[in-house]
Amino acid sequence: MAEPNRTGEGGAVDGLVQLDLERASRRGYPEAVYCEGKSVGDVRTIAALVREHPETHHLFTRADAERADAVLAELPDAVHDDVARLVAWPPEPPEPSGEKVVVACAGTSDLPVAREALLTARYLGRGTELVPDVGIAGLHRTLARLDTFRSAGCVIVAAGMDGALPGLIAGLVACPVVALPTSVGYGAALDGLAPLLTMLNACAPGVGVVNIDNGYGAGHLAAQITAPRT
């Protein structure tokens, strides 16, 4: 690939992108690249710019197969999780610090969004653990993992359909819960609106809600909540 036409410092390409390379020092966490809606060529150009800055971790989110391949063409050692539709580079996550983030998902259908949250928290420097398929239709499965939930500094709960799982878990743990509504469910779930409203109306306190299918936002928030205190 030809070198992109750089027109400024800090990872800039005229008319396309200017990487926010100061975000990590300004906010404590690096910028992520949202791939959906970008052309394959644009994603590859951004990946080429990223290659010049290995000092921080870069996440490419919502990367379908074509866009993931474009990133890997420039960053061949990057990690691609096709379930989460996420690419991470450099490939090794930071050494975990702070408190652990536990990610629970109600059903296997929620797994793509849950894994996006899990990997985001991991590459932002937290220890992580995934607890899949613990929806309230089988309450014994949730209760069987109480020790895991209670070991966390924050629990992310991804759920669609009725979206009741975050409120249930929040009533059983002392740590904050990040509720992550997914677009999983039949017609009246309204592509995630029904679980979103349920989570916003959770009876248990200590529940924060992110946008529908926003695994990246949930992982980022949980990483901030569980960051080491200085």
WOHUMO-V28149 format. One record per backbone hydrogen bond with DSSP energy under -0.5 kcal/mol. NH is the residue of the N-H (numbers start at 1). CO is the residue of the C=O. If there is no record, write none. Layout:
NH	CO
NH	CO
This chain:
6	4
7	12
8	12
12	8
13	17
14	5
16	13
17	13
19	11
21	19
23	20
26	22
27	23
28	23
28	24
29	23
33	59
34	32
35	33
35	61
38	35
43	39
44	40
45	41
46	42
47	43
48	44
49	45
50	46
51	47
52	49
53	50
56	53
58	89
59	31
60	87
61	33
61	59
63	85
64	62
68	64
69	65
70	66
71	67
72	68
73	69
74	70
74	71
75	71
78	75
79	88
81	79
81	86
82	80
85	81
86	81
87	60
88	79
89	58
97	125
99	226
101	127
102	100
102	154
103	129
104	102
104	156
105	131
106	158
110	107
111	108
114	110
115	111
116	112
117	113
118	114
119	115
120	116
121	117
122	118
123	119
124	120
125	122
126	121
129	101
131	103
134	105
135	106
138	135
139	136
141	138
142	138
143	139
144	140
145	142
146	143
149	145
150	146
151	147
151	148
152	149
153	100
154	100
155	176
156	102
157	178
158	104
158	156
159	157
159	180
161	184
163	160
168	164
169	165
170	166
171	167
171	168
172	169
173	169
176	153
177	206
178	155
179	177
179	208
180	157
181	179
181	210
182	159
189	186
190	187
192	189
193	190
194	189
196	192
197	193
198	194
199	195
200	196
201	197
202	199
208	177
208	206
210	179
213	181
214	211
215	213
218	214
219	215
220	216
221	217
222	218
223	219
224	220
225	221
226	222
227	224
